[in-house]
Structures are given as structure tokens and as C-alpha cells.
């Protein structure tokens, strides 16, 4: 039995939403210092990871 709660396309969209939240919310909530930059770095890393993964949510593949 195969359980699938999220489709690959929806998972890809949620990756980008989470990345945007990780980047924007620390600024909106007034974080400062290392907690701000760790969150921004995590969001940027999530975007990079999402671009490298082959999912149907992307319009064009990064390679090939």
C-alpha cells in the first residue's frame, strides 16, 4: 500500500514557500545577529536544494 500525502508538485511549491518564509520572517519579526543570518542562510540553502531536485513543480530543469 502506497501512502502519498503530498504530490511531488505540491512538495516543490511548499519548499519555495518555506524558503521565502525563512528569508522574510526574521526581518519582519525584528531578529538581529546570528539568528537572522542563520535563518536567511537556511532559506537560501532550501532554495538551492529545491533547484537541484527534479520535481514537477519546476518549470525548467537546472540541467539536461
Secondary structure as UniProt FT lines:
FT   HELIX           8..28
FT   TURN            29..30
FT   HELIX           34..52
FT   TURN            56..57
//
